Amino acid sequence: MKKYPDVMHMKLRLLEELEDTWLPYLTPRDDEFYHQWQLKYPKLILREAGSVPDELHKDVQDAFLALHKHGCLFRDVVRIQGKDILTPVSRILIGNPGCTYKYLNTRLFTIPWPVKGSNAKYSEAEIAAACQSLLKLNEYMQIETIQGLEELVAREKNNIDEVPVCIGPDFPRVGLGYDGPDEVELRSRAAYNVTLVNFMDPQKISYLKEEPYFGMGKMAVSWHHDENLVDRSSVAVYSYSCEGPDDEESDDDPQFEGRDPDTWHVGFKISWDIETPGLAIPLHQGDCYFMLDDLNATHQHCVLAGLPPRFSSTHRVAECSMGTLDYILQRCQLALQNIRDVADNGDVSLKSLEPIVLKQGEDIHNEVEFEWLRQFWFQGNRYTKFTDWWCQPMTQLEEMWQKMEGVTNVVLREVKREGLPMEQRNEILSAILALLTARQNLRREWHARCQSRIARSLPADQKPECRPYWEKDDPSMPLPFDLTDIVSELRSLLLEAKP
């Protein structure tokens, strides 16, 4: 996964350098706009709405409206620098079954689109149709992205500047026939496995941040790189703002300096560059834009709010090697391989007390609890509005996690057993203490998050649930929820074990 610099540190340095001045930016009304786009943003491509098939427009826009009608778009409680923040944008993740996508410390779980072999059952026929339409859009976006990448390859091979970055309905499309050795990799960079569907009505949001560097106006989404993507993969965005055909301002209307604040725009800038002008590109109904190759890593983008409500479908190649249901199920099975036997009363016996085996088991224990179970239930019951697809997998994960609680209990019993050699006790404690301490700290943090003011303000079906949670004397659980006393006792044992 691509790592980016300390954003807050860089942002403060940039604002200090700017003091009270604005950086320059360009819109289509500026003479230099297309030249700068071609020169400094060549991996950014716009497909105007007229170049997209009418039938696809209708299907996708109907899908957006159906998701909105059924209350299927949600504001997320995300974690930024230790604070919970409610996003101004409502969204839902749709994509390959079992995939997840993590952003701002929040793991979203896909509502499956009906790919071949999917057995998803939807709560409403309109929701099923919406997922089908977004899959159809995804396939279209993949084709367009590959075309764009082929154009980039052709331009680089021939060292030409004639390939336009903005393509309207009358531009003749010619396949450039990329047959080089990297064709498989090129296609993999367009192999979108999820789309994040977004919605915002600026009129219903009481406060939107002002764009801080260029003076571009109100932002729906601040400057950022998209997170958790396969390296050098593309991002494709379909935009649908709900204005009527007579409501759009002309891009060359002289009454505005800078961008028209009534029209939605996407802003681009080269990361931490104060020399190159930024771009503010107007987005009208059905426009698509594509961030190709490494543009997401080298540049930042923001979304600038207009007046009307707006939907978007943002197609990504999520880096989910550690974010699929198959992955976490395999991890759980690996942890549970250390169980030799389970007694009728639930007690387990272990095959190995090797510190490396115990450490691996406790690490997986934390992963399934905090990256999956608590992430899922923190989002309330939102997913059941679509489908019951995640119900059985989450039940299975919780059952596996509960067995891991039993494993931890056996390890704790063993480490306190009289007659255990001091050296072995010391090795086991050194292997598991940090992981149990992290477990206690994270349980406290997640429990507090579920009780926060923001959490309590959410509608009933979206309220975070602190799950798994159990009271101290719950007979079904071998260990308490609160591990404070256990961690303290283990620290004392480790001190005693040290020479």
Buried (B, 14 or more C-beta within 10 A) or exposed (E): EBEBEEBEEEBEEBEEEBEEEEBBBBBBBBEEBBEBBBEBBBBBBBBBBBBBEEEBBEBBBBBBBBBBEBEBBBBBBBBEEEEBBEBBBBBBBBBBBBBBBBBEEBBBBBBBBBBEEBEBEBBBEBBBBBBBBBBBBBEBBBEBBBBBBBBBBBBEEEEEEEBBBBBEEEEEEEEBEBEEEEEEEBBEBBBBBBBBBBBBBBEEBEEBEEBBBBBBBBBBBBBBBBBBBBEBBBBBBBBBBBBEEEEBBEBEEEEBEBBBBBBBBBBBBBBEBEEBBBBBBBBBBBBBBBBBBBBBBBBBBBBBBBBBBBBBBBBBBBBBEBBBBEBBBEBBEEBBEBBEEEEEEBEBEBEEBBBEBBBBBBBBBBBBBBBBBBBBBBBBEBBEBBBEBBEEBBEEBBEBBBBBBBBBBBBBEBBEEEEBEEEBBBBBBBBBBEBBBBBBEBBBBBBEBBEEEBBEEBEEEBBBBBBBBBEEEEEEBBBBBEBEEBBEBBEEBBEEBEE
